[in-house]
Amino acid sequence: MQAERATGTLTLENGADNCSLYFLFGHLFHASGPSGQGEEVVVNALGWRAGSYQFDPRAKLPAEETIKASPAELIAQAETRQEAPAVAGAATTTADTGWSPRAAEAPAFAAVNGDSAPAASPAPPAEPVPEEVAAAPPAAAAAAPERYSPPSESGLASWTAAQADTAAPPAEAYPSLPVEPETPPIPIAGTPAAAPSAPAAPLGAPGQPPVLIYPLPSGRPHYEGLKSAFVDFPRLLRTLRSDRHTGYVALTGSGYSGVILFNEGQALEAVCSNGTAVQGENAFLQIRRHMDGGDGVLDVIELDGGMVIAMAQMYTAPHLYTGLLGRFVNLDALLEYLAEEKVDGSVVVSTPSEMGVILLREGTIAGAYSGSRRAMEKTTASVAALAGDRRSKIEVVGGAGQVIPIDVDAALARPY
């Protein structure tokens, strides 16, 4: 589970015994069963020699965090506990217990055991047998405890695994982020690699508009509704980097929202709104602060790489037109002109209650979506309906530009 960075609930059953183990990105953070919660539940379950298991990657994760030790530490603790009773049992004999009956203890012993024999001469009391000894497997099973196959009628996956085939846990459960060479800028298709010259003033309302949090399209969810209190932010970034994740991570909470766009594991852009919207590394630091505070809900969504770069460009490319009033603009004619100019960028239409986005790649419509219809569409009907509102405003973003990834390692090292 740790090696696969699994997220979900692992349910174990051994006769009348059962427990549930909860994983997040391979991190075992909670366990529960009839006997209680925490590390003791895991250690006890590691002593079972029969049973079945079932894993549910879609199960809702609980809010508790009762496990601090790594899986390797829990396994070592269980092995030590299982070996101790056998050693103690072999070394302990009746001769070396030093027990001798005393008249003062006899009545109490007889009363406790309900013995009808005379109190003055009871049989020596048996040493209490630890539960681990009573449940200890035969010698053959103890010699190779990993080679267990549950009954076939269980219908669940087998626990059969040779010890030699089982990957040993890493010596360092959570290694630090690797040092990587400086990431070069990602050129936008159809644009020169050199930094562009300052763009001409955009047509429409004077000046550049403030940073906005644009709506996010729906995609393939990897994780949804994760409580940020359970997510180690550097570990999450390490996982996304190693998996070469392309898509976005969205964090929402009380009075704020933030998003980090990823392409092939690189953080292209970050935007966060906490009263005032900011972007870039400052937004990354705000998102990190909210993650560390554990007061939000996290979604990890996969998207097409071209869509991600187009979304990043909405925040980094210059505005060609801004503040255009929808009642004065023929949207179809505007899109036709942008197609002739082979513009890479986006058209954003906003009303007092809704916002829609049309993504362009070399002037061709790559997709369109809105806050209420987040599924990416090839037609612009839903966004055109917003442009028909007399109160709507239109802005066009595009032109020469580059998306420069955020230096995640440097940003993690900065105080916020």
N, C-alpha and C positions, 0 to 999 in steps of 0.2 A: 504493500500500500504506500509506503514511504517512497520507494523507488519510482513508482508510477505517478507520484504526486496526486493521488486520488482524493476526491472530495465526495463525501457521502456517509452513509451509516452502514456499519458492518454488524450484523446480528448473529450471535453465536448461541447454539442450543446444545445442551448435554443432559439428556433425560429431563429431569424437572428443573435443572439449572439453566439459566439463560442470562445474557447480558447484551448490551449494545455499545459499540465503540464508534466514536464520531471523529471523522477526519476532515481536514481542510487543507488542500494542496499538499497532501501527504503528511500533514502534521496532526498527530493524535492529541486532541485537546480536551476530550471529555469521555467518560465511560460511566454507564449506569446499569444497575441490575437490582434484583430483589434485596440483595444484601447491603446496598448503598451506592455510593458514587466514588469516582476517583481512581487513583492508581491501584488501590487494593483490589478493585474489581478486575483490572487487567491481569495482575499477578496471579490471582486465583484462577482465572480462565486459562492462563498459560499452563496450568497444571492439569487441565482436562486431557484425558486420553481417548475420548470418544465424543462424537457429536457431529453437528452439521453447521454450515454457515450460509449466509445470504447477504449480498451487498446491494444497496439501493443508492445509486448516484443522484437520485432526484429527491431524496428525503429532505425534509426541512430540518436544518441544523438547530440545536438548542442554544440557549443563551449562556449556559454555564461553561466555565473553563476550570476543570478540576485536576488536570494533569499537567505537570511541569517537566517531568522527566522525559527523556527521549525513548523511543521504542527499544534501542539497544540497552539502555539502562534498565528498563522494565524486564526485558528478557533475561539479563544477567541476574537481576534480583530474584526472578522466579526460579532460575537454575540453582542459585545458592540455597534457596529455601527448600527445594526438592532434594538436594544432596544432604543437607544438615540432618534431617530425621534419620536417614539410613545410617549415617556415621554414628549418631548418638545412640541408636538402637543397638548397633553392634558392640559398642563399648560398655553399655550398661547391663549388668547382671545382678541377680539377687544377692550374690556374695558381696559385691562392692557397694550396695546401696546403703549399708550401715543401719538398716532398719531393725529395731527391736521393740516388741510390744511393751507398752507401759500401762499399768492399771488405770492411770488417770485418763488415758486416751481411749481405752476399750469401750466404755459405755457409749461415748459419742459415735465411735465407728459402728458399733452394733445398731445404734438407733438410726443412723443414716442409711445403713444398708438393710435394715429390717431383719437382721439376723436373729434367729431364735436360739442360737448356741449361747452358752454361758459367756457373760461379758468378760470374764477374767482371762479367757484363752481364745481369742479370736484368731482366725487365719490372717497371715500378713496381707495388708491391703495391696491390691495390684497397682502398679505404677500407671498413672493416666497415660493413655496412648494418644499421641498427637493425631489430629485429623489427617495430616499429611501422610503419616505412617499407615493409618487405617486404609487410606485410599491409594497407597503406593502400588504401582504396577508390578507384575512379576519381573524377575530378573531379566528375562529376554526382552520384555517391553521397555524396561528401564535402560537397557543397553542401547536401544535404538528407538527412542520415543517418537522420532519424526515419522517413522514408517507406519502410519495408521491409516486404514481405509474405513470410512464409516459404512454402515449398512447400505446396500444399493437401493433399498426401498425408500430412502430419504428423499430421492429426487433432486438433491442439491449437489454442488460440486464437491469432489473428494478432497480430503486433507492429505492425501498421499503425497509425500515429497521426500526424496532422499536428502540427507543432510548435506551431501556433497554438491547437490544441485541447487541448494538454497543460497541465494546471494547473501553474503555477510553484510551487516549494517555498516555504513561508512563510519570511519573513526571520528569524523567530525560531522555531526548530524546536519548542521546547517552552515556550510562553508561561506566565507565572506564573498562578496561580489568580486568576480575576476576583473583584473585590470585589463582594459581593452584599449587598442590604439584609438587615437582621435578619429571620430566618425566624420567622414567628408559630407558636405551638403548633398542633398538628394535633388538633382535637377528635375524640374517640371518638364514633362514632354513638350516638345515644340518650342522651347525657350533656350537662349544661350546660357552657357555655364557661368559666364562672368556675371558679377553683381550688376543689376540694372541701374541705370541712371535714374535720378529722381523723376517720378512721373509728373505729367502735367496736372494742373488742378482739375479735379473731377467736375463734370457738369452736374448741375442740379443744385442742391443746397450747398452753401459755402462751407469749406473746411471738411476734415475727415470726421466721420460719425464716430460715436463712442463704441467701445468694444461691446459686442452683444453675445449672448449665449444662444446660438442657433439650435433649432430642434435636431435631435439625433434620429437617424433612420433605424428601423428594426433590422436585425440580422440574426445570425445563428448564435444563440446564447450558450456560453460555456458555463457561466455561473450567474444566477439571478437572486437578488434579495439577500446577499450575504451581509451580515452585520459587520461593520468595519472594526468593531471591538475584537473580533476573532481573527482578523487578517493582519499578519505581519507585513507591513508595506514593503520593506526592502526584499523580503522573501517573495512576495507577489511579483515585484519587478524582475527578480532573478528568474522566476518561473516563466514569465512572459518572454523574457529575452531568450532563454534557452529553447523555448518552444517556437520562437520566431513568430510570435502572435501578430496578426494583422487585424485591426479593428479598433475598438476603443474600450476604455474603462470609465464608467460613469459613477460618480458619487453624489448622492442626494441626501439632504438632511433638513433640519429645521432652519429655514431662512437662507439656505445656500444650495448651490449645485456646482459641480465641476466635472470636467471631462479631460482625459488624456488620450490622444490619438496615437496609435502604434502602427508601424509598417515594418514587417519582418523583424519584430522584436525591438525596434528603435522607437523611442518616444519622439514623435514628430512635433507635437504641439500640445500645450495644456491651456485650458481656459477655466476660470473659476469666478463665480459671482457670489459675493458675500455683501450685498448692498451695492457695491460697485464692482463691475466686471474687470478683471485683469487677465493677461495672457502671458505665455512664455514661462520662464523659470519662476517668476513671482507667483504665477498661478499654481505651478507645480508645488511650491513651498506651502501655499495655502491648503492645497489638497492633502499634502503630507500632514500638516497640522491637524486637519479634521480627521484624517485616518488615525493618527496617534491618539486623538481625543475619543475615538470610538463612538462618535455620535451620528453616524450616517449608515446608509445602505448602499451596497456596492453591486454593480452589474459588470460582467466581462462579456463583450459581444464581439463576434467575428464578422468582418466585412471584406468585400473585394478590395484589393490594394489600390486600384484606380479610384475607387470611391473615397478611400481614406485620404489619399493625396489631394483630391479635389476638395474635401472638407477642410484639410489643413490649409489649403490655399485661400479658403474663405476668410481666414484670420490673418494671413501673411501677405497676400497679394494686394496691390493698390486698388482703390475704388475707381472704376471708370465713370460710373454715374451713381449719384446718391441723392436721396430725398426727392426722387421723381414722384409726382402725384399720379396714382393709378388712373384717375379719371381723365388725365390728359395723355395717357400712353396707350398705344396700340401694342399689346404684348406680343402678338404674333409677328408684327413688323419688326419689333426689337429683336426677337429671337432669330428672325431671318437675317438681319444685319449682322448679328454676332456670329452666325454660321458662315456668312461671306468672309468675315474677318478671321475665321478660325480661332476664336477666342477660347483659351483654357480658363475656366473660372466658374462663376455661379451667378444666378439671378435670384435675389431674395425679395419676396413680396410679403409685407407685413400689414396686418390690420390691428385695431386695438385689442383683439382677442385671439389672434391666430397668426402663424407665420408659416410660409411655404418656401421651399428651396428647389431650384432647378440647377442641376450640375451639368457642366459643359466640358467636353473633351474635344479640342480642336473644332469648336463650334457645334459639334454634334451633341444632342441631348443624351447624356449618360444615364439619367434617371431624375425623378422628381418625387418629392414627398412633402408632408406637412406635419405639424405637431399633432393633429388629430388622425392623420392617415400616414403612419410612419413606414409602412411597407413601400419599398422602392418601386416606382412605376415608370414605364417607358413613355407614357403620355403625360402631358402637362395640364390635363383637365382640372385636377383638384387645385393646382396653384393658380390657374387662369381664373377659376371661380373667385379666389381671394382678390385677384387684381380687379375684378368687376365691382368690388366694394368702393364706393366713392371716397371712403376714408383711408384707403390703402396707400402705401408708399412702396417704391421700388428702388432697389440699389443693384448695381452690377459690379462684381469684383472679378478681376482678371488681369491679363497682360503678363509681361515679363516678370519673373520672380523665382525665388528658390525657397525650399523648405529646409531649414537647418535644424537637425534634430537637437533635442535637449541633452546636455551632458548630465545624465542621471547620477553618475557617481559623484560628480562635483556638487550637484544639487542636494544629494543626500548628506553630504558633508557640511553643508551650510546650515547655520542656525536659522530658525524661522521666528 
